[in-house]
Amino acid sequence: MDPRYPIGQFEWEGGISEDQRERWIREIEAFPGRLKDAVKAFTPDQLELSYREGGWNVRQLVHHLADSHMNSLIRFKLALTEDTPTIKPYYEDRWAELGDVQNGEIGISLTLLEMLHRRWALLLRSMQDSDYARSFLHPESGKTIRLDYCLGSYVWHGNHHLAHIGLVQDRLSSAE
C-alpha cells in the first residue's frame, strides 16, 4: 500500500447517475462529523505526527481540508455563474506552511468545515442535472472539469485524508 494514496487515486469514468450524486452529497454532509470523530482522541503532541515521512501532520491535514474544500465551493459557484471559467489554482503545500495552519487550533477548521459543508450541500441540492454538467477549466492540467466529476473527486479527497489520519491512528495503536 502506498501511504500517499491509501485508498488509491480518484477514478471515475462514464456517466454519473442522480443516485450516485445523491450518495456523494450525503457523504459531503457527513464528512465534517467523520473528521471530527477521527481526530477527537488526538493529543496536541499527536497532532504533530505525520502519516508518512515527508507528509503533512494531522494538524496540517485538518487545516488543508478546510482550505481545499473552501476552494472547491468557490469553484462550484464560479462554474454555476460563468461560462467555463478558468479557476485559480493555489499552492496547497505553501498554504500548509502558513502560521494559521502550523499553529492554529484544529477546532477552528473543524467548525469551518461543518458550516462550509452545510452550505455546500445546500448548493448541491439546489442544482439541476444541467448544472452538474457545467464545468471549469483548470489551468495547470488544461482540463475542463465537470461539476459532477468535481463532486466525486472532493468526496474522494475527504476520504483520502481521513485514511491518512487513520494511518497515524494505526501507528499510535501499534505503539501501545
Secondary structure, DSSP 8 states (H G I E B T S, - for coil): --TTSTT------S---HHHHHHHHHHHHHHHHHHHHHHTT--TTGGG-BSSTTS-BHHHHHHHHHHHHHHHHHHHHHHHHSSS-B-----HHHHTTSHHHHHS-HHHHHHHHHHHHHHHHHHHHH--HHHHT-EEEETTTTEEEEHHHHHHHHHHHHHHHHHHHHHHHHHHHHH-
